[in-house]
Amino acid sequence: MLTDSRSFMSFPRHEYFRRPLCNLLGTDVEAGLIPNDDALVGNMVKNICYPNAKAYLGLKVS
C-alpha cells in the first residue's frame, strides 16, 4: 500500500463528533442564529460533549 489506511483511526472518536459540532455552531454564529458570545458557545460545546452525556447516561465518574 502506498498510503497508511489506518490514518483515519489516528483521531479519537470524540474528534469525529467535536469537529462537525463546532462547524455547525460556527456556521450558526456566522448566520446570526446563535449570539457571537465565546463564553456562551464554549459552555454549550462543553455541556454537549461531557456533562449532558454524563447526566443522560447516569455515569458516576469522579
N, C-alpha and C positions, 0 to 999 in steps of 0.2 A: 504494500500500500504506500502511496505517496504522501498521504495526509494521515494525521492521527484521528481516527474515527471516534476516539473517546474524548476529544476536546470539548464537546458539548456537555460532558459529565463533570467538567472541571469546576463548574459553579454549583454551589449548594442549591437544593430545591427551592428554598425561600427566595433565592435570587431571581428565579423564573417567575415568581409571583410579584416581588417587590418592583421590578422594572416596569412591567405593564401597569401596575397600580400607580406608580409615580408618573408615568407618561399620561395616564388618564387624568389624574388630578392636575398635572401641569397644563394639559390641554383645556381643562375646565376653568382653570385660573385665567389663562390667556383669553378665553371666550367670555370671561366675566360671570361665569356661573357660580364660582366659588370666590370669596374675597381673597385678595392678594395679601395674605397675612401669614408670614412664615410660622409663627407660633401656632396659629390655628391649624394650618395644613399639616405641619410637622407633628402636632399632637394627634391629628386624625390618622396619619400614617402609622404612628407608633401604636395607637389603640387598635387599629385594624390588624396589625401584624402580630401583636402579642397579647395584651391584656384582655381584649374581647374574645379572642380564641381560647385563652386560658379559662376565662369565666364560662364560656359556652360549653367547653368540654369538661368542665368541673375538675381541672387539674390542680393538684396540690403540690405546686413547685415552690421551693423556697428561694 
